[in-house]
């Protein structure tokens, strides 16, 4: 029996749709009723939805990692004579360590 090909009808899901669904989940978590119909918020579900909303908006991206800067000293000439300054580690060893 031949399989039916999946259509892209269900793939029209946007960030806004996801964000709205997460907000609805948060409201349900805050309005959750426990025993005797008392409101008993589910804070863990609320916080998880909050975290997912933040990730969706790019608040927790790894793009903001600190960049290691390397200062390179140029050649030094005194009285027309170029000095060979050997200070710190070699540039090649720093680049290869990453």
VOGU-3710 file (C-alpha; in Angstrom, 3 decimals, decimal comma):
1> xxxxxxxxxx> 0,000/0,000/0,000  1,408/3,379/-0,971  2,056/5,917/1,729  0,494/9,311/1,533  2,866/12,205/1,286  2,755/14,665/4,127  1,526/18,100/3,253  2,912/21,307/4,649  -0,482/22,461/5,939  0,575/21,862/9,545
11> xxxxxxxxxx> 3,990/23,471/9,102  2,646/27,005/9,098  3,596/27,467/12,742  5,202/30,748/13,689  7,036/32,196/16,669  3,947/34,235/17,451  1,813/31,073/17,549  4,272/29,423/19,905  4,516/32,522/22,088  0,727/32,776/22,367
21> xxxxxxxxxx> 0,470/29,077/23,269  3,116/29,478/25,967  1,233/32,461/27,389  -1,924/30,332/27,504  -0,007/27,601/29,326  1,225/30,155/31,837  -2,316/31,345/32,517  -3,492/27,760/32,978  -0,583/27,136/35,379  -1,469/30,213/37,426
31> xxxxxxxxxx> -5,177/29,349/37,523  -4,736/25,654/38,307  -7,174/24,477/40,936  -6,217/22,024/43,610  -8,262/20,291/46,235  -11,558/21,903/47,224  -11,420/24,077/44,064  -8,807/26,334/45,624  -6,436/28,036/43,229  -3,072/26,343/43,509
41> xxxxxxxxxx> -0,647/27,776/40,918  1,850/25,399/39,321  4,924/27,600/39,474  7,274/25,051/37,850  5,108/24,917/34,704  4,837/28,706/34,705  8,626/29,102/34,931  9,283/26,496/32,224  6,927/28,339/29,869  8,684/31,592/30,758
51> xxxxxxxxxx> 12,052/30,026/29,953  10,779/28,736/26,608  9,379/32,171/25,749  12,777/33,698/26,538  14,557/31,165/24,328  12,050/31,792/21,562  12,825/35,520/21,733  16,593/34,910/21,727  17,270/36,000/25,295  19,347/32,923/26,085
61> xxxxxxxxxx> 21,357/32,649/22,894  24,957/31,534/22,861  25,865/34,307/20,434  26,798/36,525/23,353  29,804/34,435/24,370  32,803/36,593/25,236  35,348/36,852/22,472  38,996/36,425/23,368  40,995/39,290/21,956  44,656/38,911/21,113
71> xxxxxxxxxx> 46,920/41,931/21,215  49,792/41,694/18,773  52,772/43,947/19,211  54,317/45,192/16,014  58,025/45,363/15,372  60,113/47,752/17,433  62,929/49,753/15,868  65,435/51,711/17,869  68,100/53,668/16,024  67,186/51,822/12,825
81> xxxxxxxxxx> 67,762/48,445/14,442  64,772/46,092/14,688  64,411/44,426/18,075  63,133/40,892/18,424  60,712/41,171/21,334  59,799/37,784/22,790  57,032/38,487/25,318  54,205/36,105/26,248  53,063/33,056/24,332  53,350/32,538/20,622
91> xxxxxxxx> 50,325/33,653/18,628  50,115/30,277/16,907  49,848/28,403/20,216  46,977/30,646/21,376  45,024/30,140/18,173  45,535/26,366/18,180  44,334/26,045/21,802  40,803/27,205/20,849
//
